[in-house]
Amino acid sequence: MAESAACREYLGEAFTTGYIAVKQADLASYKRVISSWEREFLLLTV
């Protein structure tokens, strides 16, 4: 999406840049959290 000229053309530069920033922050936050499944099956079995 970051390289898509069509997105920037149709949605606008500001929206596209903001959307990408929000989604990158969401992904970084998601990667920091250990789920209950991971705690139960990965951490307790090692």
PQR file of N, CA, C, O and H, with PARSE charges and radii, in Angstrom:
ATOM      1  N   MET A   1       0.825  -1.188   0.000 -0.4000 1.5000
ATOM      2  CA  MET A   1       0.000   0.000   0.000 -0.0000 2.0000
ATOM      3  C   MET A   1       0.874   1.258   0.000  0.5500 1.7000
ATOM      4  O   MET A   1       0.522   2.267  -0.612 -0.5500 1.4000
ATOM      5  N   ALA A   2       1.983   1.191   0.672 -0.4000 1.5000
ATOM      6  CA  ALA A   2       2.856   2.361   0.757 -0.0000 2.0000
ATOM      7  C   ALA A   2       3.396   2.771  -0.612  0.5500 1.7000
ATOM      8  O   ALA A   2       3.630   3.952  -0.868 -0.5500 1.4000
ATOM      9  H   ALA A   2       2.269   0.372   1.170  0.4000 1.0000
ATOM     10  N   GLU A   3       3.590   1.790  -1.483 -0.4000 1.5000
ATOM     11  CA  GLU A   3       4.123   2.085  -2.815 -0.0000 2.0000
ATOM     12  C   GLU A   3       3.036   2.291  -3.857  0.5500 1.7000
ATOM     13  O   GLU A   3       3.346   2.548  -5.020 -0.5500 1.4000
ATOM     14  H   GLU A   3       3.399   0.830  -1.276  0.4000 1.0000
ATOM     15  N   SER A   4       1.776   2.184  -3.473 -0.4000 1.5000
ATOM     16  CA  SER A   4       0.677   2.242  -4.431 -0.0000 2.0000
ATOM     17  C   SER A   4       0.323   3.686  -4.799  0.5500 1.7000
ATOM     18  O   SER A   4      -0.147   4.462  -3.966 -0.5500 1.4000
ATOM     19  H   SER A   4       1.523   1.975  -2.528  0.4000 1.0000
ATOM     20  N   ALA A   5       0.556   4.013  -6.036 -0.4000 1.5000
ATOM     21  CA  ALA A   5       0.185   5.338  -6.530 -0.0000 2.0000
ATOM     22  C   ALA A   5      -1.334   5.487  -6.585  0.5500 1.7000
ATOM     23  O   ALA A   5      -1.866   6.579  -6.383 -0.5500 1.4000
ATOM     24  H   ALA A   5       0.938   3.384  -6.712  0.4000 1.0000
ATOM     25  N   ALA A   6      -2.027   4.384  -6.861 -0.4000 1.5000
ATOM     26  CA  ALA A   6      -3.493   4.422  -6.942 -0.0000 2.0000
ATOM     27  C   ALA A   6      -4.103   4.786  -5.582  0.5500 1.7000
ATOM     28  O   ALA A   6      -5.034   5.588  -5.518 -0.5500 1.4000
ATOM     29  H   ALA A   6      -1.596   3.497  -7.025  0.4000 1.0000
ATOM     30  N   CYS A   7      -3.586   4.204  -4.504 -0.4000 1.5000
ATOM     31  CA  CYS A   7      -4.101   4.531  -3.167 -0.0000 2.0000
ATOM     32  C   CYS A   7      -3.910   6.016  -2.874  0.5500 1.7000
ATOM     33  O   CYS A   7      -4.822   6.692  -2.397 -0.5500 1.4000
ATOM     34  H   CYS A   7      -2.829   3.552  -4.556  0.4000 1.0000
ATOM     35  N   ARG A   8      -2.742   6.496  -3.161 -0.4000 1.5000
ATOM     36  CA  ARG A   8      -2.459   7.906  -2.879 -0.0000 2.0000
ATOM     37  C   ARG A   8      -3.314   8.822  -3.758  0.5500 1.7000
ATOM     38  O   ARG A   8      -3.738   9.893  -3.325 -0.5500 1.4000
ATOM     39  H   ARG A   8      -2.002   5.947  -3.548  0.4000 1.0000
ATOM     40  N   GLU A   9      -3.557   8.396  -4.974 -0.4000 1.5000
ATOM     41  CA  GLU A   9      -4.372   9.205  -5.876 -0.0000 2.0000
ATOM     42  C   GLU A   9      -5.829   9.244  -5.435  0.5500 1.7000
ATOM     43  O   GLU A   9      -6.432  10.316  -5.380 -0.5500 1.4000
ATOM     44  H   GLU A   9      -3.212   7.526  -5.326  0.4000 1.0000
ATOM     45  N   TYR A  10      -6.400   8.082  -5.120 -0.4000 1.5000
ATOM     46  CA  TYR A  10      -7.827   8.007  -4.805 -0.0000 2.0000
ATOM     47  C   TYR A  10      -8.149   8.363  -3.361  0.5500 1.7000
ATOM     48  O   TYR A  10      -9.186   8.968  -3.088 -0.5500 1.4000
ATOM     49  H   TYR A  10      -5.910   7.211  -5.165  0.4000 1.0000
ATOM     50  N   LEU A  11      -7.272   7.992  -2.436 -0.4000 1.5000
ATOM     51  CA  LEU A  11      -7.544   8.246  -1.017 -0.0000 2.0000
ATOM     52  C   LEU A  11      -6.880   9.515  -0.501  0.5500 1.7000
ATOM     53  O   LEU A  11      -7.293  10.065   0.520 -0.5500 1.4000
ATOM     54  H   LEU A  11      -6.430   7.501  -2.658  0.4000 1.0000
ATOM     55  N   GLY A  12      -5.871   9.973  -1.191 -0.4000 1.5000
ATOM     56  CA  GLY A  12      -5.152  11.178  -0.782 -0.0000 2.0000
ATOM     57  C   GLY A  12      -3.878  10.835  -0.031  0.5500 1.7000
ATOM     58  O   GLY A  12      -3.779   9.801   0.631 -0.5500 1.4000
ATOM     59  H   GLY A  12      -5.536   9.526  -2.021  0.4000 1.0000
ATOM     60  N   GLU A  13      -2.929  11.710  -0.149 -0.4000 1.5000
ATOM     61  CA  GLU A  13      -1.620  11.523   0.473 -0.0000 2.0000
ATOM     62  C   GLU A  13      -1.727  11.472   1.992  0.5500 1.7000
ATOM     63  O   GLU A  13      -1.153  10.584   2.622 -0.5500 1.4000
ATOM     64  H   GLU A  13      -3.009  12.549  -0.687  0.4000 1.0000
ATOM     65  N   ALA A  14      -2.453  12.409   2.583 -0.4000 1.5000
ATOM     66  CA  ALA A  14      -2.552  12.481   4.051 -0.0000 2.0000
ATOM     67  C   ALA A  14      -3.221  11.237   4.626  0.5500 1.7000
ATOM     68  O   ALA A  14      -2.745  10.677   5.613 -0.5500 1.4000
ATOM     69  H   ALA A  14      -2.920  13.130   2.071  0.4000 1.0000
ATOM     70  N   PHE A  15      -4.330  10.800   4.011 -0.4000 1.5000
ATOM     71  CA  PHE A  15      -5.023   9.622   4.520 -0.0000 2.0000
ATOM     72  C   PHE A  15      -4.150   8.381   4.405  0.5500 1.7000
ATOM     73  O   PHE A  15      -4.039   7.607   5.356 -0.5500 1.4000
ATOM     74  H   PHE A  15      -4.717  11.255   3.209  0.4000 1.0000
ATOM     75  N   THR A  16      -3.528   8.187   3.239 -0.4000 1.5000
ATOM     76  CA  THR A  16      -2.702   7.003   3.022 -0.0000 2.0000
ATOM     77  C   THR A  16      -1.541   6.957   4.000  0.5500 1.7000
ATOM     78  O   THR A  16      -1.264   5.909   4.584 -0.5500 1.4000
ATOM     79  H   THR A  16      -3.618   8.816   2.467  0.4000 1.0000
ATOM     80  N   THR A  17      -0.868   8.066   4.181 -0.4000 1.5000
ATOM     81  CA  THR A  17       0.258   8.126   5.115 -0.0000 2.0000
ATOM     82  C   THR A  17      -0.200   7.857   6.547  0.5500 1.7000
ATOM     83  O   THR A  17       0.452   7.110   7.277 -0.5500 1.4000
ATOM     84  H   THR A  17      -1.093   8.916   3.706  0.4000 1.0000
ATOM     85  N   GLY A  18      -1.298   8.451   6.944 -0.4000 1.5000
ATOM     86  CA  GLY A  18      -1.838   8.237   8.292 -0.0000 2.0000
ATOM     87  C   GLY A  18      -2.281   6.806   8.509  0.5500 1.7000
ATOM     88  O   GLY A  18      -2.012   6.227   9.562 -0.5500 1.4000
ATOM     89  H   GLY A  18      -1.827   9.058   6.352  0.4000 1.0000
ATOM     90  N   TYR A  19      -2.955   6.227   7.533 -0.4000 1.5000
ATOM     91  CA  TYR A  19      -3.434   4.854   7.636 -0.0000 2.0000
ATOM     92  C   TYR A  19      -2.261   3.887   7.793  0.5500 1.7000
ATOM     93  O   TYR A  19      -2.301   2.979   8.624 -0.5500 1.4000
ATOM     94  H   TYR A  19      -3.174   6.696   6.678  0.4000 1.0000
ATOM     95  N   ILE A  20      -1.237   4.086   7.000 -0.4000 1.5000
ATOM     96  CA  ILE A  20      -0.051   3.225   7.083 -0.0000 2.0000
ATOM     97  C   ILE A  20       0.605   3.351   8.449  0.5500 1.7000
ATOM     98  O   ILE A  20       1.017   2.346   9.028 -0.5500 1.4000
ATOM     99  H   ILE A  20      -1.205   4.823   6.325  0.4000 1.0000
ATOM    100  N   ALA A  21       0.709   4.552   8.970 -0.4000 1.5000
ATOM    101  CA  ALA A  21       1.317   4.766  10.288 -0.0000 2.0000
ATOM    102  C   ALA A  21       0.510   4.067  11.381  0.5500 1.7000
ATOM    103  O   ALA A  21       1.086   3.442  12.272 -0.5500 1.4000
ATOM    104  H   ALA A  21       0.374   5.368   8.500  0.4000 1.0000
ATOM    105  N   VAL A  22      -0.808   4.166  11.319 -0.4000 1.5000
ATOM    106  CA  VAL A  22      -1.660   3.520  12.324 -0.0000 2.0000
ATOM    107  C   VAL A  22      -1.509   2.006  12.256  0.5500 1.7000
ATOM    108  O   VAL A  22      -1.383   1.353  13.291 -0.5500 1.4000
ATOM    109  H   VAL A  22      -1.276   4.673  10.596  0.4000 1.0000
ATOM    110  N   LYS A  23      -1.520   1.444  11.060 -0.4000 1.5000
ATOM    111  CA  LYS A  23      -1.405  -0.004  10.910 -0.0000 2.0000
ATOM    112  C   LYS A  23      -0.028  -0.504  11.334  0.5500 1.7000
ATOM    113  O   LYS A  23       0.077  -1.600  11.885 -0.5500 1.4000
ATOM    114  H   LYS A  23      -1.623   1.975  10.219  0.4000 1.0000
ATOM    115  N   GLN A  24       1.019   0.263  11.096 -0.4000 1.5000
ATOM    116  CA  GLN A  24       2.349  -0.129  11.552 -0.0000 2.0000
ATOM    117  C   GLN A  24       2.415  -0.118  13.084  0.5500 1.7000
ATOM    118  O   GLN A  24       3.032  -0.998  13.685 -0.5500 1.4000
ATOM    119  H   GLN A  24       0.934   1.154  10.649  0.4000 1.0000
ATOM    120  N   ALA A  25       1.782   0.873  13.713 -0.4000 1.5000
ATOM    121  CA  ALA A  25       1.725   0.925  15.178 -0.0000 2.0000
ATOM    122  C   ALA A  25       0.909  -0.238  15.728  0.5500 1.7000
ATOM    123  O   ALA A  25       1.287  -0.829  16.740 -0.5500 1.4000
ATOM    124  H   ALA A  25       1.281   1.588  13.225  0.4000 1.0000
ATOM    125  N   ASP A  26      -0.203  -0.575  15.079 -0.4000 1.5000
ATOM    126  CA  ASP A  26      -1.010  -1.730  15.489 -0.0000 2.0000
ATOM    127  C   ASP A  26      -0.186  -3.013  15.441  0.5500 1.7000
ATOM    128  O   ASP A  26      -0.233  -3.816  16.373 -0.5500 1.4000
ATOM    129  H   ASP A  26      -0.510  -0.095  14.258  0.4000 1.0000
ATOM    130  N   LEU A  27       0.557  -3.208  14.373 -0.4000 1.5000
ATOM    131  CA  LEU A  27       1.363  -4.410  14.220 -0.0000 2.0000
ATOM    132  C   LEU A  27       2.460  -4.477  15.286  0.5500 1.7000
ATOM    133  O   LEU A  27       2.704  -5.539  15.859 -0.5500 1.4000
ATOM    134  H   LEU A  27       0.595  -2.556  13.616  0.4000 1.0000
ATOM    135  N   ALA A  28       3.113  -3.361  15.549 -0.4000 1.5000
ATOM    136  CA  ALA A  28       4.160  -3.335  16.574 -0.0000 2.0000
ATOM    137  C   ALA A  28       3.573  -3.666  17.944  0.5500 1.7000
ATOM    138  O   ALA A  28       4.191  -4.395  18.720 -0.5500 1.4000
ATOM    139  H   ALA A  28       2.915  -2.499  15.083  0.4000 1.0000
ATOM    140  N   SER A  29       2.391  -3.138  18.247 -0.4000 1.5000
ATOM    141  CA  SER A  29       1.721  -3.431  19.516 -0.0000 2.0000
ATOM    142  C   SER A  29       1.345  -4.902  19.600  0.5500 1.7000
ATOM    143  O   SER A  29       1.526  -5.531  20.643 -0.5500 1.4000
ATOM    144  H   SER A  29       1.889  -2.546  17.617  0.4000 1.0000
ATOM    145  N   TYR A  30       0.828  -5.452  18.520 -0.4000 1.5000
ATOM    146  CA  TYR A  30       0.437  -6.864  18.468 -0.0000 2.0000
ATOM    147  C   TYR A  30       1.634  -7.775  18.716  0.5500 1.7000
ATOM    148  O   TYR A  30       1.516  -8.785  19.410 -0.5500 1.4000
ATOM    149  H   TYR A  30       0.681  -4.942  17.673  0.4000 1.0000
ATOM    150  N   LYS A  31       2.779  -7.421  18.153 -0.4000 1.5000
ATOM    151  CA  LYS A  31       3.973  -8.248  18.304 -0.0000 2.0000
ATOM    152  C   LYS A  31       4.525  -8.227  19.722  0.5500 1.7000
ATOM    153  O   LYS A  31       5.252  -9.143  20.107 -0.5500 1.4000
ATOM    154  H   LYS A  31       2.875  -6.600  17.590  0.4000 1.0000
ATOM    155  N   ARG A  32       4.196  -7.194  20.516 -0.4000 1.5000
ATOM    156  CA  ARG A  32       4.694  -7.092  21.895 -0.0000 2.0000
ATOM    157  C   ARG A  32       3.878  -7.921  22.881  0.5500 1.7000
ATOM    158  O   ARG A  32       4.346  -8.183  23.989 -0.5500 1.4000
ATOM    159  H   ARG A  32       3.606  -6.450  20.203  0.4000 1.0000
ATOM    160  N   VAL A  33       2.678  -8.336  22.509 -0.4000 1.5000
ATOM    161  CA  VAL A  33       1.780  -9.035  23.427 -0.0000 2.0000
ATOM    162  C   VAL A  33       1.938 -10.542  23.283  0.5500 1.7000
ATOM    163  O   VAL A  33       1.989 -11.074  22.174 -0.5500 1.4000
ATOM    164  H   VAL A  33       2.298  -8.123  21.609  0.4000 1.0000
ATOM    165  N   ILE A  34       2.014 -11.213  24.413 -0.4000 1.5000
ATOM    166  CA  ILE A  34       2.044 -12.673  24.421 -0.0000 2.0000
ATOM    167  C   ILE A  34       0.631 -13.146  24.723  0.5500 1.7000
ATOM    168  O   ILE A  34       0.061 -12.797  25.756 -0.5500 1.4000
ATOM    169  H   ILE A  34       1.973 -10.781  25.314  0.4000 1.0000
ATOM    170  N   SER A  35       0.076 -13.928  23.835 -0.4000 1.5000
ATOM    171  CA  SER A  35      -1.305 -14.392  24.003 -0.0000 2.0000
ATOM    172  C   SER A  35      -1.385 -15.465  25.087  0.5500 1.7000
ATOM    173  O   SER A  35      -0.368 -16.030  25.490 -0.5500 1.4000
ATOM    174  H   SER A  35       0.539 -14.211  22.995  0.4000 1.0000
ATOM    175  N   SER A  36      -2.594 -15.736  25.549 -0.4000 1.5000
ATOM    176  CA  SER A  36      -2.782 -16.775  26.559 -0.0000 2.0000
ATOM    177  C   SER A  36      -2.374 -18.139  26.004  0.5500 1.7000
ATOM    178  O   SER A  36      -1.830 -18.964  26.737 -0.5500 1.4000
ATOM    179  H   SER A  36      -3.420 -15.277  25.222  0.4000 1.0000
ATOM    180  N   TRP A  37      -2.632 -18.384  24.714 -0.4000 1.5000
ATOM    181  CA  TRP A  37      -2.216 -19.639  24.094 -0.0000 2.0000
ATOM    182  C   TRP A  37      -0.701 -19.772  24.119  0.5500 1.7000
ATOM    183  O   TRP A  37      -0.177 -20.836  24.447 -0.5500 1.4000
ATOM    184  H   TRP A  37      -3.075 -17.713  24.119  0.4000 1.0000
ATOM    185  N   GLU A  38       0.002 -18.706  23.778 -0.4000 1.5000
ATOM    186  CA  GLU A  38       1.467 -18.743  23.788 -0.0000 2.0000
ATOM    187  C   GLU A  38       2.001 -18.998  25.194  0.5500 1.7000
ATOM    188  O   GLU A  38       2.930 -19.785  25.375 -0.5500 1.4000
ATOM    189  H   GLU A  38      -0.424 -17.841  23.512  0.4000 1.0000
ATOM    190  N   ARG A  39       1.419 -18.335  26.184 -0.4000 1.5000
ATOM    191  CA  ARG A  39       1.846 -18.570  27.569 -0.0000 2.0000
ATOM    192  C   ARG A  39       1.639 -20.021  27.962  0.5500 1.7000
ATOM    193  O   ARG A  39       2.538 -20.650  28.519 -0.5500 1.4000
ATOM    194  H   ARG A  39       0.665 -17.695  26.037  0.4000 1.0000
ATOM    195  N   GLU A  40       0.480 -20.545  27.681 -0.4000 1.5000
ATOM    196  CA  GLU A  40       0.149 -21.903  28.108 -0.0000 2.0000
ATOM    197  C   GLU A  40       0.952 -22.961  27.362  0.5500 1.7000
ATOM    198  O   GLU A  40       1.522 -23.852  27.992 -0.5500 1.4000
ATOM    199  H   GLU A  40      -0.250 -20.034  27.229  0.4000 1.0000
ATOM    200  N   PHE A  41       1.008 -22.883  26.058 -0.4000 1.5000
ATOM    201  CA  PHE A  41       1.596 -23.959  25.273 -0.0000 2.0000
ATOM    202  C   PHE A  41       3.073 -23.793  24.955  0.5500 1.7000
ATOM    203  O   PHE A  41       3.763 -24.785  24.721 -0.5500 1.4000
ATOM    204  H   PHE A  41       0.544 -22.160  25.547  0.4000 1.0000
ATOM    205  N   LEU A  42       3.569 -22.577  24.942 -0.4000 1.5000
ATOM    206  CA  LEU A  42       4.964 -22.388  24.582 -0.0000 2.0000
ATOM    207  C   LEU A  42       5.854 -22.142  25.803  0.5500 1.7000
ATOM    208  O   LEU A  42       6.909 -22.762  25.938 -0.5500 1.4000
ATOM    209  H   LEU A  42       3.008 -21.771  25.132  0.4000 1.0000
ATOM    210  N   LEU A  43       5.440 -21.259  26.669 -0.4000 1.5000
ATOM    211  CA  LEU A  43       6.289 -20.914  27.812 -0.0000 2.0000
ATOM    212  C   LEU A  43       6.297 -22.004  28.877  0.5500 1.7000
ATOM    213  O   LEU A  43       7.332 -22.246  29.499 -0.5500 1.4000
ATOM    214  H   LEU A  43       4.584 -20.755  26.560  0.4000 1.0000
ATOM    215  N   LEU A  44       5.170 -22.661  29.096 -0.4000 1.5000
ATOM    216  CA  LEU A  44       5.096 -23.650  30.158 -0.0000 2.0000
ATOM    217  C   LEU A  44       5.621 -25.023  29.748  0.5500 1.7000
ATOM    218  O   LEU A  44       5.846 -25.877  30.605 -0.5500 1.4000
ATOM    219  H   LEU A  44       4.330 -22.464  28.591  0.4000 1.0000
ATOM    220  N   THR A  45       5.816 -25.245  28.464 -0.4000 1.5000
ATOM    221  CA  THR A  45       6.298 -26.543  28.019 -0.0000 2.0000
ATOM    222  C   THR A  45       7.803 -26.557  27.732  0.5500 1.7000
ATOM    223  O   THR A  45       8.363 -27.605  27.411 -0.5500 1.4000
ATOM    224  H   THR A  45       5.633 -24.552  27.768  0.4000 1.0000
ATOM    225  N   VAL A  46       8.436 -25.433  27.844 -0.4000 1.5000
ATOM    226  CA  VAL A  46       9.881 -25.362  27.553 -0.0000 2.0000
ATOM    227  C   VAL A  46      10.667 -25.642  28.808  0.5500 1.7000
ATOM    228  O   VAL A  46      11.898 -25.631  28.781 -0.5500 1.4000
ATOM    229  H   VAL A  46       7.981 -24.581  28.105  0.4000 1.0000
TER
END
